[in-house]
Amino acid sequence: MMADTKTAYFIDPETLLHSYDYVVVTADEKGNFALPDNATWIEPKKGEDEFFIHARWNPAEQAWEEGGVAPLPSPEPVDDIDLLRQQLAAVQKQNLTLIQQVATLSKSVQSMVLAQATKIQ
């Protein structure tokens, strides 16, 4: 005759989060099961095919509850061509700004030179 077994699910004693560890416990000669420390017989599942993101043990309710949040979606990877286009656009913007600044300075220098020439005459 095959021995009866139960699965014990471990709980982190500090955070009460499921540690994702479990152990299969075999009944003793009298048919009793010894629950390990920091463990429960209750499987950390929401429902039939539903699982917690990060199961947290609620000692008052003697039940698992949601203890985590869904991960944020990762940003779409940028390929090399898109990255180069972005860099080129930034450099072109800097060039336009520099051209505008040079034009403004050139006008200022021309005005100063003209004013100085007028004073000399």
Secondary structure per residue as TSV (DSSP state, phi and psi in degrees):
chain	resnum	aa	ss	phi	psi
A	1	M	-	360.0	134.0
A	2	M	-	-79.9	137.9
A	3	A	-	-69.2	143.0
A	4	D	-	-71.1	145.3
A	5	T	E	-133.9	157.0
A	6	K	E	-136.2	154.6
A	7	T	E	-103.5	129.6
A	8	A	E	-105.3	135.0
A	9	Y	E	-109.2	128.1
A	10	F	E	-84.4	147.1
A	11	I	E	-122.2	132.0
A	12	D	-	-67.1	122.0
A	13	P	T	-66.1	-23.0
A	14	E	T	-86.6	-45.2
A	15	T	T	-98.8	-15.1
A	16	L	-	64.8	15.8
A	17	L	B	-85.4	148.7
A	18	H	E	-64.1	127.3
A	19	S	E	-84.7	1.1
A	20	Y	E	65.5	16.9
A	21	D	E	-106.1	149.3
A	22	Y	E	-150.6	164.8
A	23	V	E	-143.2	143.2
A	24	V	E	-91.0	123.9
A	25	V	E	-105.6	134.1
A	26	T	E	-98.8	141.6
A	27	A	-	-68.2	148.4
A	28	D	-	-78.6	-173.3
A	29	E	T	-59.5	-27.9
A	30	K	T	-89.8	-1.2
A	31	G	S	86.7	12.8
A	32	N	-	-93.5	149.0
A	33	F	-	-111.7	136.6
A	34	A	-	-99.6	111.9
A	35	L	-	-75.9	124.4
A	36	P	-	-63.8	158.3
A	37	D	T	-58.8	146.7
A	38	N	T	56.6	42.9
A	39	A	E	-142.9	164.2
A	40	T	E	-140.2	157.1
A	41	W	S	-82.5	-12.9
A	42	I	S	-81.8	123.8
A	43	E	-	-70.2	136.5
A	44	P	-	-78.8	75.7
A	45	K	B	-131.5	147.2
A	46	K	S	-76.1	-44.7
A	47	G	S	-156.5	-159.9
A	48	E	S	-54.0	-55.9
A	49	D	S	-123.8	32.7
A	50	E	-	-119.1	134.2
A	51	F	B	-125.0	158.0
A	52	F	-	-78.6	151.8
A	53	I	S	-65.6	-47.5
A	54	H	S	-150.0	102.9
A	55	A	E	-69.0	133.9
A	56	R	E	-121.4	134.2
A	57	W	E	-81.0	130.1
A	58	N	E	-105.4	102.3
A	59	P	T	-63.7	-33.2
A	60	A	T	-66.4	-39.7
A	61	E	T	-90.8	-12.6
A	62	Q	T	52.8	49.2
A	63	A	E	-152.1	159.7
A	64	W	E	-84.6	148.6
A	65	E	E	-139.8	169.9
A	66	E	E	-70.6	128.3
A	67	G	-	-123.1	9.7
A	68	G	-	-140.2	179.5
A	69	V	-	-125.1	155.0
A	70	A	-	-63.5	140.6
A	71	P	-	-67.1	147.0
A	72	L	-	-69.8	144.3
A	73	P	-	-64.9	140.7
A	74	S	-	-76.3	145.2
A	75	P	-	-65.0	151.0
A	76	E	-	-62.6	136.2
A	77	P	-	-66.8	140.9
A	78	V	-	-94.3	126.2
A	79	D	-	-81.4	167.1
A	80	D	H	-60.5	-38.5
A	81	I	H	-65.8	-44.6
A	82	D	H	-63.3	-39.7
A	83	L	H	-63.4	-43.2
A	84	L	H	-64.2	-38.9
A	85	R	H	-62.4	-42.6
A	86	Q	H	-63.6	-42.7
A	87	Q	H	-65.8	-40.7
A	88	L	H	-62.9	-42.8
A	89	A	H	-62.1	-39.7
A	90	A	H	-65.9	-41.9
A	91	V	H	-66.5	-41.2
A	92	Q	H	-63.1	-38.5
A	93	K	H	-64.2	-42.6
A	94	Q	H	-62.0	-41.4
A	95	N	H	-61.5	-44.6
A	96	L	H	-61.1	-41.6
A	97	T	H	-62.3	-44.1
A	98	L	H	-64.5	-40.4
A	99	I	H	-61.5	-42.7
A	100	Q	H	-64.1	-40.7
A	101	Q	H	-66.8	-39.8
A	102	V	H	-63.9	-41.7
A	103	A	H	-63.2	-42.2
A	104	T	H	-64.4	-44.5
A	105	L	H	-64.6	-39.1
A	106	S	H	-61.2	-43.3
A	107	K	H	-63.6	-39.3
A	108	S	H	-65.2	-42.8
A	109	V	H	-65.5	-42.2
A	110	Q	H	-60.7	-42.0
A	111	S	H	-64.3	-40.9
A	112	M	H	-67.7	-41.7
A	113	V	H	-64.0	-43.3
A	114	L	H	-63.8	-41.2
A	115	A	H	-65.3	-40.5
A	116	Q	H	-67.7	-39.6
A	117	A	H	-66.1	-35.8
A	118	T	H	-67.0	-38.0
A	119	K	H	-67.0	-35.8
A	120	I	H	-70.0	-34.5
A	121	Q	-	-77.0	360.0
